[in-house]
Amino acid sequence: MAGFNKVILMGNLTRNPELRYTPSGTPVASFGLAVSRRFKQGDDLKEEVCFVDIVVFG
């Protein structure tokens, strides 16, 4: 059996999810997510945002 990775992301949608189907009928959803993290750098509070494109099968 092939290995798999588990990823948990929490963030804000950057675009509406799109649902489509493969020729065999498997649903495929895609959407964008903005994940931010806040951290302290010296005396400053910084925020960094990572934009993630996500595709979900099944």
mmCIF file of the N, C-alpha and C atoms, coordinates in Angstrom:
data_MODEL
# 
_entry.id   MODEL 
# 
loop_
_atom_site.group_PDB 
_atom_site.id 
_atom_site.type_symbol 
_atom_site.label_atom_id 
_atom_site.label_alt_id 
_atom_site.label_comp_id 
_atom_site.label_asym_id 
_atom_site.label_entity_id 
_atom_site.label_seq_id 
_atom_site.pdbx_PDB_ins_code 
_atom_site.Cartn_x 
_atom_site.Cartn_y 
_atom_site.Cartn_z 
_atom_site.occupancy 
_atom_site.B_iso_or_equiv 
_atom_site.pdbx_formal_charge 
_atom_site.auth_seq_id 
_atom_site.auth_comp_id 
_atom_site.auth_asym_id 
_atom_site.auth_atom_id 
_atom_site.pdbx_PDB_model_num 
ATOM 1   N N  . MET A 1 1  ? 0.852   -1.183 0.000   1.00 0.00 ? 1  MET A N  1 
ATOM 2   C CA . MET A 1 1  ? 0.000   0.000  0.000   1.00 0.00 ? 1  MET A CA 1 
ATOM 3   C C  . MET A 1 1  ? 0.891   1.237  0.000   1.00 0.00 ? 1  MET A C  1 
ATOM 4   N N  . ALA A 1 2  ? 0.527   2.221  -0.773  1.00 0.00 ? 2  ALA A N  1 
ATOM 5   C CA . ALA A 1 2  ? 1.293   3.467  -0.844  1.00 0.00 ? 2  ALA A CA 1 
ATOM 6   C C  . ALA A 1 2  ? 1.127   4.253  0.448   1.00 0.00 ? 2  ALA A C  1 
ATOM 7   N N  . GLY A 1 3  ? 2.145   5.006  0.804   1.00 0.00 ? 3  GLY A N  1 
ATOM 8   C CA . GLY A 1 3  ? 2.066   5.840  1.989   1.00 0.00 ? 3  GLY A CA 1 
ATOM 9   C C  . GLY A 1 3  ? 1.258   7.093  1.721   1.00 0.00 ? 3  GLY A C  1 
ATOM 10  N N  . PHE A 1 4  ? 0.900   7.786  2.774   1.00 0.00 ? 4  PHE A N  1 
ATOM 11  C CA . PHE A 1 4  ? 0.168   9.036  2.625   1.00 0.00 ? 4  PHE A CA 1 
ATOM 12  C C  . PHE A 1 4  ? 0.597   10.000 3.711   1.00 0.00 ? 4  PHE A C  1 
ATOM 13  N N  . ASN A 1 5  ? 0.354   11.270 3.469   1.00 0.00 ? 5  ASN A N  1 
ATOM 14  C CA . ASN A 1 5  ? 0.647   12.319 4.436   1.00 0.00 ? 5  ASN A CA 1 
ATOM 15  C C  . ASN A 1 5  ? -0.649  12.907 4.938   1.00 0.00 ? 5  ASN A C  1 
ATOM 16  N N  . LYS A 1 6  ? -0.662  13.285 6.198   1.00 0.00 ? 6  LYS A N  1 
ATOM 17  C CA . LYS A 1 6  ? -1.827  13.940 6.778   1.00 0.00 ? 6  LYS A CA 1 
ATOM 18  C C  . LYS A 1 6  ? -1.443  15.390 7.066   1.00 0.00 ? 6  LYS A C  1 
ATOM 19  N N  . VAL A 1 7  ? -2.238  16.308 6.536   1.00 0.00 ? 7  VAL A N  1 
ATOM 20  C CA . VAL A 1 7  ? -1.978  17.733 6.722   1.00 0.00 ? 7  VAL A CA 1 
ATOM 21  C C  . VAL A 1 7  ? -3.234  18.386 7.266   1.00 0.00 ? 7  VAL A C  1 
ATOM 22  N N  . ILE A 1 8  ? -3.090  19.189 8.298   1.00 0.00 ? 8  ILE A N  1 
ATOM 23  C CA . ILE A 1 8  ? -4.217  19.935 8.857   1.00 0.00 ? 8  ILE A CA 1 
ATOM 24  C C  . ILE A 1 8  ? -3.903  21.419 8.706   1.00 0.00 ? 8  ILE A C  1 
ATOM 25  N N  . LEU A 1 9  ? -4.754  22.115 7.956   1.00 0.00 ? 9  LEU A N  1 
ATOM 26  C CA . LEU A 1 9  ? -4.596  23.552 7.750   1.00 0.00 ? 9  LEU A CA 1 
ATOM 27  C C  . LEU A 1 9  ? -5.850  24.266 8.231   1.00 0.00 ? 9  LEU A C  1 
ATOM 28  N N  . MET A 1 10 ? -5.672  25.410 8.846   1.00 0.00 ? 10 MET A N  1 
ATOM 29  C CA . MET A 1 10 ? -6.796  26.236 9.253   1.00 0.00 ? 10 MET A CA 1 
ATOM 30  C C  . MET A 1 10 ? -6.539  27.634 8.708   1.00 0.00 ? 10 MET A C  1 
ATOM 31  N N  . GLY A 1 11 ? -7.512  28.161 7.967   1.00 0.00 ? 11 GLY A N  1 
ATOM 32  C CA . GLY A 1 11 ? -7.318  29.471 7.369   1.00 0.00 ? 11 GLY A CA 1 
ATOM 33  C C  . GLY A 1 11 ? -8.595  29.999 6.767   1.00 0.00 ? 11 GLY A C  1 
ATOM 34  N N  . ASN A 1 12 ? -8.444  30.927 5.840   1.00 0.00 ? 12 ASN A N  1 
ATOM 35  C CA . ASN A 1 12 ? -9.580  31.570 5.179   1.00 0.00 ? 12 ASN A CA 1 
ATOM 36  C C  . ASN A 1 12 ? -9.604  31.191 3.706   1.00 0.00 ? 12 ASN A C  1 
ATOM 37  N N  . LEU A 1 13 ? -10.815 30.916 3.193   1.00 0.00 ? 13 LEU A N  1 
ATOM 38  C CA . LEU A 1 13 ? -10.961 30.632 1.769   1.00 0.00 ? 13 LEU A CA 1 
ATOM 39  C C  . LEU A 1 13 ? -10.596 31.869 0.958   1.00 0.00 ? 13 LEU A C  1 
ATOM 40  N N  . THR A 1 14 ? -9.855  31.668 -0.125  1.00 0.00 ? 14 THR A N  1 
ATOM 41  C CA . THR A 1 14 ? -9.508  32.789 -0.998  1.00 0.00 ? 14 THR A CA 1 
ATOM 42  C C  . THR A 1 14 ? -10.356 32.796 -2.264  1.00 0.00 ? 14 THR A C  1 
ATOM 43  N N  . ARG A 1 15 ? -11.052 31.700 -2.529  1.00 0.00 ? 15 ARG A N  1 
ATOM 44  C CA . ARG A 1 15 ? -11.988 31.635 -3.658  1.00 0.00 ? 15 ARG A CA 1 
ATOM 45  C C  . ARG A 1 15 ? -13.010 30.538 -3.372  1.00 0.00 ? 15 ARG A C  1 
ATOM 46  N N  . ASN A 1 16 ? -14.145 30.636 -4.019  1.00 0.00 ? 16 ASN A N  1 
ATOM 47  C CA . ASN A 1 16 ? -15.199 29.643 -3.826  1.00 0.00 ? 16 ASN A CA 1 
ATOM 48  C C  . ASN A 1 16 ? -14.732 28.271 -4.306  1.00 0.00 ? 16 ASN A C  1 
ATOM 49  N N  . PRO A 1 17 ? -15.099 27.215 -3.582  1.00 0.00 ? 17 PRO A N  1 
ATOM 50  C CA . PRO A 1 17 ? -14.738 25.865 -4.027  1.00 0.00 ? 17 PRO A CA 1 
ATOM 51  C C  . PRO A 1 17 ? -15.386 25.538 -5.373  1.00 0.00 ? 17 PRO A C  1 
ATOM 52  N N  . GLU A 1 18 ? -14.650 24.820 -6.210  1.00 0.00 ? 18 GLU A N  1 
ATOM 53  C CA . GLU A 1 18 ? -15.163 24.348 -7.498  1.00 0.00 ? 18 GLU A CA 1 
ATOM 54  C C  . GLU A 1 18 ? -15.270 22.830 -7.421  1.00 0.00 ? 18 GLU A C  1 
ATOM 55  N N  . LEU A 1 19 ? -16.439 22.298 -7.774  1.00 0.00 ? 19 LEU A N  1 
ATOM 56  C CA . LEU A 1 19 ? -16.650 20.854 -7.772  1.00 0.00 ? 19 LEU A CA 1 
ATOM 57  C C  . LEU A 1 19 ? -16.802 20.370 -9.204  1.00 0.00 ? 19 LEU A C  1 
ATOM 58  N N  . ARG A 1 20 ? -16.030 19.363 -9.566  1.00 0.00 ? 20 ARG A N  1 
ATOM 59  C CA . ARG A 1 20 ? -16.157 18.745 -10.880 1.00 0.00 ? 20 ARG A CA 1 
ATOM 60  C C  . ARG A 1 20 ? -15.981 17.237 -10.702 1.00 0.00 ? 20 ARG A C  1 
ATOM 61  N N  . TYR A 1 21 ? -16.142 16.505 -11.790 1.00 0.00 ? 21 TYR A N  1 
ATOM 62  C CA . TYR A 1 21 ? -16.084 15.045 -11.730 1.00 0.00 ? 21 TYR A CA 1 
ATOM 63  C C  . TYR A 1 21 ? -15.147 14.514 -12.802 1.00 0.00 ? 21 TYR A C  1 
ATOM 64  N N  . THR A 1 22 ? -14.425 13.453 -12.473 1.00 0.00 ? 22 THR A N  1 
ATOM 65  C CA . THR A 1 22 ? -13.587 12.778 -13.457 1.00 0.00 ? 22 THR A CA 1 
ATOM 66  C C  . THR A 1 22 ? -14.497 11.980 -14.395 1.00 0.00 ? 22 THR A C  1 
ATOM 67  N N  . PRO A 1 23 ? -13.977 11.515 -15.527 1.00 0.00 ? 23 PRO A N  1 
ATOM 68  C CA . PRO A 1 23 ? -14.810 10.706 -16.434 1.00 0.00 ? 23 PRO A CA 1 
ATOM 69  C C  . PRO A 1 23 ? -15.411 9.459  -15.772 1.00 0.00 ? 23 PRO A C  1 
ATOM 70  N N  . SER A 1 24 ? -14.733 8.944  -14.739 1.00 0.00 ? 24 SER A N  1 
ATOM 71  C CA . SER A 1 24 ? -15.263 7.759  -14.048 1.00 0.00 ? 24 SER A CA 1 
ATOM 72  C C  . SER A 1 24 ? -16.258 8.115  -12.947 1.00 0.00 ? 24 SER A C  1 
ATOM 73  N N  . GLY A 1 25 ? -16.497 9.415  -12.731 1.00 0.00 ? 25 GLY A N  1 
ATOM 74  C CA . GLY A 1 25 ? -17.492 9.848  -11.747 1.00 0.00 ? 25 GLY A CA 1 
ATOM 75  C C  . GLY A 1 25 ? -16.950 10.228 -10.386 1.00 0.00 ? 25 GLY A C  1 
ATOM 76  N N  . THR A 1 26 ? -15.640 10.193 -10.193 1.00 0.00 ? 26 THR A N  1 
ATOM 77  C CA . THR A 1 26 ? -15.048 10.581 -8.911  1.00 0.00 ? 26 THR A CA 1 
ATOM 78  C C  . THR A 1 26 ? -15.120 12.095 -8.741  1.00 0.00 ? 26 THR A C  1 
ATOM 79  N N  . PRO A 1 27 ? -15.677 12.576 -7.615  1.00 0.00 ? 27 PRO A N  1 
ATOM 80  C CA . PRO A 1 27 ? -15.727 14.024 -7.410  1.00 0.00 ? 27 PRO A CA 1 
ATOM 81  C C  . PRO A 1 27 ? -14.342 14.597 -7.093  1.00 0.00 ? 27 PRO A C  1 
ATOM 82  N N  . VAL A 1 28 ? -14.088 15.793 -7.604  1.00 0.00 ? 28 VAL A N  1 
ATOM 83  C CA . VAL A 1 28 ? -12.834 16.506 -7.358  1.00 0.00 ? 28 VAL A CA 1 
ATOM 84  C C  . VAL A 1 28 ? -13.188 17.944 -7.002  1.00 0.00 ? 28 VAL A C  1 
ATOM 85  N N  . ALA A 1 29 ? -12.770 18.385 -5.832  1.00 0.00 ? 29 ALA A N  1 
ATOM 86  C CA . ALA A 1 29 ? -13.021 19.764 -5.393  1.00 0.00 ? 29 ALA A CA 1 
ATOM 87  C C  . ALA A 1 29 ? -11.692 20.510 -5.329  1.00 0.00 ? 29 ALA A C  1 
ATOM 88  N N  . SER A 1 30 ? -11.708 21.782 -5.708  1.00 0.00 ? 30 SER A N  1 
ATOM 89  C CA . SER A 1 30 ? -10.504 22.607 -5.597  1.00 0.00 ? 30 SER A CA 1 
ATOM 90  C C  . SER A 1 30 ? -10.883 23.963 -5.016  1.00 0.00 ? 30 SER A C  1 
ATOM 91  N N  . PHE A 1 31 ? -9.972  24.493 -4.196  1.00 0.00 ? 31 PHE A N  1 
ATOM 92  C CA . PHE A 1 31 ? -10.192 25.793 -3.565  1.00 0.00 ? 31 PHE A CA 1 
ATOM 93  C C  . PHE A 1 31 ? -8.861  26.350 -3.093  1.00 0.00 ? 31 PHE A C  1 
ATOM 94  N N  . GLY A 1 32 ? -8.859  27.612 -2.742  1.00 0.00 ? 32 GLY A N  1 
ATOM 95  C CA . GLY A 1 32 ? -7.664  28.266 -2.230  1.00 0.00 ? 32 GLY A CA 1 
ATOM 96  C C  . GLY A 1 32 ? -7.835  28.591 -0.761  1.00 0.00 ? 32 GLY A C  1 
ATOM 97  N N  . LEU A 1 33 ? -6.736  28.560 -0.036  1.00 0.00 ? 33 LEU A N  1 
ATOM 98  C CA . LEU A 1 33 ? -6.757  28.824 1.397   1.00 0.00 ? 33 LEU A CA 1 
ATOM 99  C C  . LEU A 1 33 ? -5.604  29.757 1.753   1.00 0.00 ? 33 LEU A C  1 
ATOM 100 N N  . ALA A 1 34 ? -5.881  30.753 2.583   1.00 0.00 ? 34 ALA A N  1 
ATOM 101 C CA . ALA A 1 34 ? -4.843  31.638 3.109   1.00 0.00 ? 34 ALA A CA 1 
ATOM 102 C C  . ALA A 1 34 ? -4.606  31.253 4.564   1.00 0.00 ? 34 ALA A C  1 
ATOM 103 N N  . VAL A 1 35 ? -3.392  30.819 4.858   1.00 0.00 ? 35 VAL A N  1 
ATOM 104 C CA . VAL A 1 35 ? -3.030  30.378 6.206   1.00 0.00 ? 35 VAL A CA 1 
ATOM 105 C C  . VAL A 1 35 ? -2.040  31.392 6.765   1.00 0.00 ? 35 VAL A C  1 
ATOM 106 N N  . SER A 1 36 ? -2.377  31.976 7.905   1.00 0.00 ? 36 SER A N  1 
ATOM 107 C CA . SER A 1 36 ? -1.488  32.991 8.472   1.00 0.00 ? 36 SER A CA 1 
ATOM 108 C C  . SER A 1 36 ? -0.915  32.519 9.802   1.00 0.00 ? 36 SER A C  1 
ATOM 109 N N  . ARG A 1 37 ? 0.249   33.042 10.113  1.00 0.00 ? 37 ARG A N  1 
ATOM 110 C CA . ARG A 1 37 ? 0.842   32.782 11.422  1.00 0.00 ? 37 ARG A CA 1 
ATOM 111 C C  . ARG A 1 37 ? 1.380   34.095 11.965  1.00 0.00 ? 37 ARG A C  1 
ATOM 112 N N  . ARG A 1 38 ? 1.250   34.246 13.243  1.00 0.00 ? 38 ARG A N  1 
ATOM 113 C CA . ARG A 1 38 ? 1.763   35.443 13.917  1.00 0.00 ? 38 ARG A CA 1 
ATOM 114 C C  . ARG A 1 38 ? 2.941   35.025 14.788  1.00 0.00 ? 38 ARG A C  1 
ATOM 115 N N  . PHE A 1 39 ? 3.955   35.871 14.806  1.00 0.00 ? 39 PHE A N  1 
ATOM 116 C CA . PHE A 1 39 ? 5.126   35.559 15.612  1.00 0.00 ? 39 PHE A CA 1 
ATOM 117 C C  . PHE A 1 39 ? 5.776   36.858 16.069  1.00 0.00 ? 39 PHE A C  1 
ATOM 118 N N  . LYS A 1 40 ? 6.545   36.742 17.107  1.00 0.00 ? 40 LYS A N  1 
ATOM 119 C CA . LYS A 1 40 ? 7.233   37.908 17.657  1.00 0.00 ? 40 LYS A CA 1 
ATOM 120 C C  . LYS A 1 40 ? 8.667   37.910 17.146  1.00 0.00 ? 40 LYS A C  1 
ATOM 121 N N  . GLN A 1 41 ? 9.086   39.059 16.644  1.00 0.00 ? 41 GLN A N  1 
ATOM 122 C CA . GLN A 1 41 ? 10.454  39.238 16.171  1.00 0.00 ? 41 GLN A CA 1 
ATOM 123 C C  . GLN A 1 41 ? 11.005  40.458 16.889  1.00 0.00 ? 41 GLN A C  1 
ATOM 124 N N  . GLY A 1 42 ? 11.841  40.210 17.864  1.00 0.00 ? 42 GLY A N  1 
ATOM 125 C CA . GLY A 1 42 ? 12.298  41.309 18.709  1.00 0.00 ? 42 GLY A CA 1 
ATOM 126 C C  . GLY A 1 42 ? 11.123  41.832 19.509  1.00 0.00 ? 42 GLY A C  1 
ATOM 127 N N  . ASP A 1 43 ? 10.864  43.132 19.418  1.00 0.00 ? 43 ASP A N  1 
ATOM 128 C CA . ASP A 1 43 ? 9.710   43.728 20.099  1.00 0.00 ? 43 ASP A CA 1 
ATOM 129 C C  . ASP A 1 43 ? 8.493   43.829 19.189  1.00 0.00 ? 43 ASP A C  1 
ATOM 130 N N  . ASP A 1 44 ? 8.641   43.441 17.928  1.00 0.00 ? 44 ASP A N  1 
ATOM 131 C CA . ASP A 1 44 ? 7.548   43.566 16.958  1.00 0.00 ? 44 ASP A CA 1 
ATOM 132 C C  . ASP A 1 44 ? 6.749   42.274 16.847  1.00 0.00 ? 44 ASP A C  1 
ATOM 133 N N  . LEU A 1 45 ? 5.445   42.421 16.605  1.00 0.00 ? 45 LEU A N  1 
ATOM 134 C CA . LEU A 1 45 ? 4.577   41.284 16.318  1.00 0.00 ? 45 LEU A CA 1 
ATOM 135 C C  . LEU A 1 45 ? 4.385   41.238 14.803  1.00 0.00 ? 45 LEU A C  1 
ATOM 136 N N  . LYS A 1 46 ? 4.833   40.165 14.174  1.00 0.00 ? 46 LYS A N  1 
ATOM 137 C CA . LYS A 1 46 ? 4.783   40.024 12.716  1.00 0.00 ? 46 LYS A CA 1 
ATOM 138 C C  . LYS A 1 46 ? 3.689   39.036 12.325  1.00 0.00 ? 46 LYS A C  1 
ATOM 139 N N  . GLU A 1 47 ? 3.219   39.161 11.073  1.00 0.00 ? 47 GLU A N  1 
ATOM 140 C CA . GLU A 1 47 ? 2.269   38.205 10.527  1.00 0.00 ? 47 GLU A CA 1 
ATOM 141 C C  . GLU A 1 47 ? 2.746   37.788 9.140   1.00 0.00 ? 47 GLU A C  1 
ATOM 142 N N  . GLU A 1 48 ? 2.715   36.491 8.889   1.00 0.00 ? 48 GLU A N  1 
ATOM 143 C CA . GLU A 1 48 ? 3.145   35.939 7.610   1.00 0.00 ? 48 GLU A CA 1 
ATOM 144 C C  . GLU A 1 48 ? 1.987   35.116 7.047   1.00 0.00 ? 48 GLU A C  1 
ATOM 145 N N  . VAL A 1 49 ? 1.684   35.296 5.767   1.00 0.00 ? 49 VAL A N  1 
ATOM 146 C CA . VAL A 1 49 ? 0.561   34.591 5.143   1.00 0.00 ? 49 VAL A CA 1 
ATOM 147 C C  . VAL A 1 49 ? 1.093   33.674 4.048   1.00 0.00 ? 49 VAL A C  1 
ATOM 148 N N  . CYS A 1 50 ? 0.580   32.452 4.027   1.00 0.00 ? 50 CYS A N  1 
ATOM 149 C CA . CYS A 1 50 ? 0.926   31.473 3.001   1.00 0.00 ? 50 CYS A CA 1 
ATOM 150 C C  . CYS A 1 50 ? -0.351  31.121 2.242   1.00 0.00 ? 50 CYS A C  1 
ATOM 151 N N  . PHE A 1 51 ? -0.324  31.250 0.917   1.00 0.00 ? 51 PHE A N  1 
ATOM 152 C CA . PHE A 1 51 ? -1.484  30.933 0.088   1.00 0.00 ? 51 PHE A CA 1 
ATOM 153 C C  . PHE A 1 51 ? -1.309  29.526 -0.477  1.00 0.00 ? 51 PHE A C  1 
ATOM 154 N N  . VAL A 1 52 ? -2.320  28.683 -0.248  1.00 0.00 ? 52 VAL A N  1 
ATOM 155 C CA . VAL A 1 52 ? -2.236  27.271 -0.618  1.00 0.00 ? 52 VAL A CA 1 
ATOM 156 C C  . VAL A 1 52 ? -3.371  26.925 -1.582  1.00 0.00 ? 52 VAL A C  1 
ATOM 157 N N  . ASP A 1 53 ? -3.033  26.317 -2.716  1.00 0.00 ? 53 ASP A N  1 
ATOM 158 C CA . ASP A 1 53 ? -4.035  25.781 -3.644  1.00 0.00 ? 53 ASP A CA 1 
ATOM 159 C C  . ASP A 1 53 ? -4.274  24.322 -3.270  1.00 0.00 ? 53 ASP A C  1 
ATOM 160 N N  . ILE A 1 54 ? -5.537  23.953 -3.062  1.00 0.00 ? 54 ILE A N  1 
ATOM 161 C CA . ILE A 1 54 ? -5.882  22.621 -2.567  1.00 0.00 ? 54 ILE A CA 1 
ATOM 162 C C  . ILE A 1 54 ? -6.793  21.912 -3.563  1.00 0.00 ? 54 ILE A C  1 
ATOM 163 N N  . VAL A 1 55 ? -6.502  20.634 -3.806  1.00 0.00 ? 55 VAL A N  1 
ATOM 164 C CA . VAL A 1 55 ? -7.346  19.771 -4.634  1.00 0.00 ? 55 VAL A CA 1 
ATOM 165 C C  . VAL A 1 55 ? -7.652  18.522 -3.814  1.00 0.00 ? 55 VAL A C  1 
ATOM 166 N N  . VAL A 1 56 ? -8.945  18.192 -3.710  1.00 0.00 ? 56 VAL A N  1 
ATOM 167 C CA . VAL A 1 56 ? -9.394  17.057 -2.905  1.00 0.00 ? 56 VAL A CA 1 
ATOM 168 C C  . VAL A 1 56 ? -10.096 16.063 -3.825  1.00 0.00 ? 56 VAL A C  1 
ATOM 169 N N  . PHE A 1 57 ? -9.702  14.809 -3.748  1.00 0.00 ? 57 PHE A N  1 
ATOM 170 C CA . PHE A 1 57 ? -10.302 13.746 -4.556  1.00 0.00 ? 57 PHE A CA 1 
ATOM 171 C C  . PHE A 1 57 ? -11.158 12.846 -3.676  1.00 0.00 ? 57 PHE A C  1 
ATOM 172 N N  . GLY A 1 58 ? -12.287 12.394 -4.210  1.00 0.00 ? 58 GLY A N  1 
ATOM 173 C CA . GLY A 1 58 ? -13.113 11.404 -3.510  1.00 0.00 ? 58 GLY A CA 1 
ATOM 174 C C  . GLY A 1 58 ? -14.165 12.031 -2.704  1.00 0.00 ? 58 GLY A C  1 
# 
